[in-house]
Amino acid sequence: MRHQRDSGRSGRGWRQWLRAGSAAAVALLATGFLEEASAQITNTRHNLGAGAGIAGRNQVSDTADVCVFCHTPHGGSTTAPVPLWNKRLGAGGTPPGGGTYNTYASLNSPSIDGTILPVGSISVACLSCHDGTQAMDNIINAPGSGGVTADGGGNAGLAFTWTGTTVNAAGALSSGASLIGTDISNDHPIGIQYCGGGLTGAGTAVAGACRDTDFVQPQTQAINGAQVFWIETGGTGKQRTDLPLYLRDFGAGAGNGIGPAVECGSCHDPHVSTGQAGPTGTGRVSGDTFLRISNANSAVCTACHVK
């Protein structure tokens, strides 16, 4: 009887322990998710808000909002190639603050065997800050109620108060590696046909082979009725840490038409935090330069280039 009573108490104790353990497990999981979330964009130099973040970054004192400098849930740009984009863009591939872009095509390099288009796709969104032609507080839908301004305040933005090492008093990038400028001929080409062009896809099959065999053959998949291309960096199927290629229209001509292109977002993920884990099992991590994977041993370069 004593054993049965002990067992009863033990059973109740185990049930109580399991209930308490389950609650603790949920709390731990929630804490883990919060820690993972908080280690993302807020812990990068793309956090321009007044709240906590990386020391020495460019930031304003006017709002602690983080996402608002790029995105808005309502009233964003209707022409942007990025969802819910909250900044003014230049027209026809030109800088938002005026002038023109000098692209890689101007070099007339004999090694370029793919068409280079005017600035567009996701790259035009990146350059709306990184070309330095307008304030980074150019925001179409400002924090709070009633703050919608169709042109985001123009070149001068909304006149927020800025501090930081690479921003001027007007809120525009003024120095440092993050200032790409309007002469992008000395940067990796963007809007360029991947591997010289000629690739299309249907379902999970890539049609055609890379014209230039110095490039890795991409993967493809139909998602929501659109064909998506990427360079595999590890794991199975399309993942955040793969290098995406963006569809552009390269016009008529043999092997041209709509096909995959290299853009800023092919190598960079603007939301990735320092040290974020890369593809499963590879040990690659991201860095301060927002690379999708670590460039240790030139891993980003050799993901595409056969060298």
Secondary structure, DSSP 8 states (H G I E B T S, - for coil): -HHHHHHHHHHHHHHHHHHHHHHHHHHHHHHHHHHHHHTSGGGSTT--SSSS-STT--EESS---SGGGTB-SSS--SS-SSTTB-S---GGG--TTSS--B-GGGG--TT--S-B-SS-HHHHHHHHHHT-SS-TT--SB-SSTT-B-TTTTGGGTT---EESSSB-TTSSB-SSTT---SB-TTS---SEEGGGS--EEETTEEES--SSTTB---EEEEETTEEEEEE--SSSSS-TTSEEEEEEE--SSTT-SEEEEE-HHHHB-TT--TT-B-STTT--B--TT-BSS--GGGHHHHHHB--
